[in-house]
Amino acid sequence: MTDPARTDFETLTKDAARACDLDRKHVFHSWLAQDNRSQMVVTKAEGSYIWDENDAKLLDFTSQLVFTNLGHQHPRIVRAIQEQAGVLATVAPGYVNGTRSEAARLIASHTPEGLDRIFFTNGGADANEHAIRMARLHTGRPKVLSRYRSYHGGTQLTVNVTGDWRRWANDQASQGVVHFFGPYSYRSAFAATTEAEESRRALEHLERVIELEGPHTIAAIILESVPGTAGIMVPPPGYLRGVRELCDRYGIVYIADEVMAGFGRTGKWFAVEHGPIVPDLLTFAKGVNSGYVPLGGVAISDPIHRTFATTVYPGGLTYSGHPLGCAAAVAAIGAMEDDRVVEHAEALGKEVFGPGLARLAERHPWIGEVRGVGAFWAVELVADPATREPLDAATIARITAACRSGGLLPMINANRIHLVPPLTVTAAEVTTALEILDRALSAVSGS
């Protein structure tokens, strides 16, 4: 008699092998050398978990690319997409659509006061692209300032605004971008010894850059409110307020990039609330609808909106405010409100992640620093706690493999492990993930 479980596994294995074969033949991947790559197949997902090609169940502490804020296959979002598709699957952006209007209302109900107009995009990169365009047209100035250790997108402009290594191959020095050092206390560029000193010196440095570049040439400063891919470096107290004051002093537009940090990731609806500050433009994507359908946007202040009140804004997108994406946003925001997801993320940070990672840091010399807020955490691994030399890539790979064999999928960037699960993850699931990480570190280090 045929064993159904064996048959299902054989089918799964066969389907995964076919997917990999077709992927190698036809799919061109981002941020990878195309030959000799070895990638995991995701076969299904639910809640905080995904399943791989071996039918192994893994806690997804990547939230994919930090966007499944409400977890996988959330029934309310799935149902909203299905229902919208049955009524109006698509519509051009020039028409008024009730779902888009409601999505804009809901987003504006949570953005900082005064950011009431929403321009919809397809994702975070084009949100930042349009925010910079708006700032340049509003001010009549060409330059944009952004920090090193940042990521703002993959378009030609936004990859140049990005501060990390991905900029280098694309940088023809033609995008009008100037970079500066932001606060990063663990590896301070300012020889600071306290958070207050780091904040003050970082702001002094930024003001010198503004003065030397010429304030009259600078349209905008764009900042991730909490840098994500670059290392989840929570700004020290006073830093965001200080940047806001510099922008006000020199007539510069403050663009808050909340693509990754927004919609509850830091335990606030938007990370600028930790400042607290109100930017001139705020960009979002990812968590607005948990990435179920591509959607992003720019929340616009009244002064910048007035610039285009009687002047045409020279920009647009075919799928701006796509009804399926907006339906998913309406459902996601409703679920976040009803289930108090943002408050849950805040509690996870204070009561589970913070204390649990602190205990791990005491146990493992390879942990140089743990840092984060809400459900947004990084573990920086070092070979030597005294010199802070980053742990080598081969050892990081062994730790990652040990985590995966234990049932945890972490996000890896350089010498850091990022722990960024869905905001709906339970305290018990977080505890399990930290236990798996603990065992992985012990197994690889021999401690």
C-alpha angles and dihedrals in degrees: 000000000000116000105230092205092053092046091050091049092049090051091048091050092047093048092047092050091050091048091052092048093050091044092055091048101044115012122087108201130211122242093008139103100242100223126073095010121154115202136177121246117224109210101176142345140202133174110323094347141083130186124222134210090280091053089250113157112227133186102238104225091164096064078216098276092353095281111103091088092159094041130245125321095000102190096219093055094042091050092049092053092048093049093047091050089055092054108031117353096181142357135176116262094242092071125077113247125186096220092053091047092051092047090052091049093051094047091048090050088066104034118095115283114288098023093107104137119080126201109193123219136173096255148329101295095056090042089059091042091055094042090056091047090052091049093050093048092045095051102028088227127124110211132085124194123210135165130256110249094045140116123207106161149295105269116107092261099040095045086055091048086052112095102208132087094278088076096062101077091046099043113110091159089243104109100080094243126149122187130210137181118266128197117289107156097188091058100021118192087198103054087244120168100191136040090245091052092047091052095047095046093045090053092047089052092049092050091051089052090050092049094047094046092047118253090230089064097051119092100175150358111216119199135174100231086223111011106236118182089029092063115295093264107178107214114247117251113286097018099105091044089050092053090048090053092050091051091050092047094053101032093248123152113242111218114192111203103210096160093120103016097046132093098042103315093124096038092266128083086246127012093230085074087075087065092036098228139137114224125206092236128017123195125204143170132133103056095037087089102358090258094283090134123012110267137148139150154172124254107212131208122227097253092055092042089054090056087067098035093103099008121076115248103229099219142076147145131229092230098038107149094002107197095231092052092045092048088053090050093051090051094044095050090046091052091047091052097044096044096040090234095164092054089048091054091050091052092048090056096048100037106030116013098040099047094036095052091045089058091050090051090055091052101044123054089197089069105089096174141350118204139165149097135237108349093335114098140154130196110202112207121206134183091217123024091204098053094027090223107173117253111255123260095244092057091045088053091053091051090049091051091049091051091050094048087052093053103264129115108199127183113247126202119168107305094344135095111209117204106200110150127169111289087239092063113126125240088244091054091050090050090051091050092051090049090053091049090048091053092045093053091047093048095050098039095041090229 
